[in-house]
Amino acid sequence: TAAFGDAPVAVSVKILASHVANDIAVAAVNECSKRGFKVASAVVGRDGHLQAYLRDPLAGPHTILVSQRKAYSAATLQAPTSQMAARQDLNYAPGILLIVGGVPINVGGVFYGGVAVAGADPEVDEQCAQAGQQQHQHQFLAQAQDHDLFSLTILACLSSSELIFRPASLLARRLTSKPIRDPARISDTMMS
């Protein structure tokens, strides 16, 4: 077994680029608009944080939070909300909304987050969310190969419990066993 020391441990994580998250939200709203529904769509990252949001100006005000919570639920549970509707044990989980209309974003076996729609019938919400993802499925796979989806590497020094975030492209440099302790250097590194 490997001994834990001061050597950094690297974990690669792929996250959606903002323009890709925006494309998913736009495609989902457009699909529902074609069907005559006024909706909102939210896209969250794998951490559940909002990455993109779009709302038809005529969609009800409730669609703002409902779409975000459905997307959060799909991302957190890594399953369509339609599959979780019968899970009564999740009714009291913080932030979880078990209403049909949220789907996880999985591309090529990699989990990226969740997308949801609110404002139409629940089954239509889910179909529109799925359409938003599927319309860009081929684009996702091409971008994943071209690294257009942002790849992030997390370096953790286990002895000091510090986390350092760097784009994966910076890992071409040799990793040292000492973490960066100056926050300004982390910011500068992220910008280059």
CORQUI-V819451 format. One line per field, one symbol per residue. ss: DSSP state (A for helix, B for strand, O for the rest). Layout:
# CORQUI-V819451
ss=???
This chain:
# CORQUI-V819451
ss=OOOOOOOBBBBBBBBOOAAAAAAAAAAAAAAAAAOOOOOBBBBBBOOOOBBBBBBOOOOOOAAAAAAAAAAAAAAAAOOOAAAAOOOAAAOOOOOOOOOOOBBBBBBOOBBBBBBBBBOOOAAAAAAAAAAAAAAOAAAAAAAAAAOOOBBBBBBBBOOOOBBBBBBAAAAAOOOOOOOOOOAAAAAAAAAO
